[in-house]
């Protein structure tokens, strides 16, 4: 028994040491004390592949009530079912098969229904339909990075839910999706489609500008090599954050102005330091990419690729270097 306990303690200590050394420190006052290791996980490949799930009724499996019951226990567990779970901070999942897909803060795929209308917004998914395709609640939903918050709205679903709309399109989850990256509702009945972050249908052709990685670099004439996202927008660091324990101190109105960079897979980067390339789970449940364990952001004041309007704002925001350092920040 003593041998087993000793081995267990050694393994735990080794794991903590490995995670600690994965996060290089450019500020000497950071300490691993109090880090919730469960809040940091290696960035994974788009959360999964998500095969299409068949069905002939346009609702799902042919038994809408059965599908809804399965989803209530499988997709959201103790949170009370996939239909009532808040959407939180929306994100963009970059699927090789489907292109950019909008997800809720838990990574669950969101869908649109061809029989709905966007102008005016109207949900044509009735009570039976909503068992298999629960309406996404509008309360607390925040636009995915790079998407104008004004595109978000709401409509009343058949069951009374104040349902989230994106560009007028009602949003749904699928009860048979049980984990991040599932897209089993794609193509069901020929009328259900994974939604893009702007409310359109997800499309591989629209995944990103040709040849651009999820995170890469460009040379700024004044700052040098800086990190940019898949849309070419400048990526920033916030001096009030910490890398160990990994912590973002930008929430609420700050997070609206400085959207968190969504998770990116390691093989979807170019010229970026891989050390400490981790996903941070924010207090609101959203997931944020880090470099060298530092949380990353874009700036709502940047309107086009090449803009660096966030540089130096408040003396706390600076463009990120490829190794995660804040360029131009006071020493």
Secondary structure, 3 states (H helix, E strand, C coil): CHHHHHHHHHHHHHHHHHHHHCCCCCCCCCCCCCCCHHHEEECCCCCCCCCCCCCCCCCCCCCHHHHHHHHHHHCCHHHCCCCCCCCCECEEEEECCCEEEEECCCCCECEEECCCEECCEECCCCHHHHHHCCECECCCCECCCCCCHHHEEEEECCCCCEEEEECCEECECCCCCCCCCCCCCCCHHHCEEEECCCCCECCHHHCCCCCCCCEEEEEECCCEEEEEECCCCECEEECCCEECCEECCCCCHHHHHCCECCCCCHHHECCCCCCCCEEEECCCCCEEEEECCEECECCCCCCCCCCCCCCCHHHCEEEECCCCCECCCCC
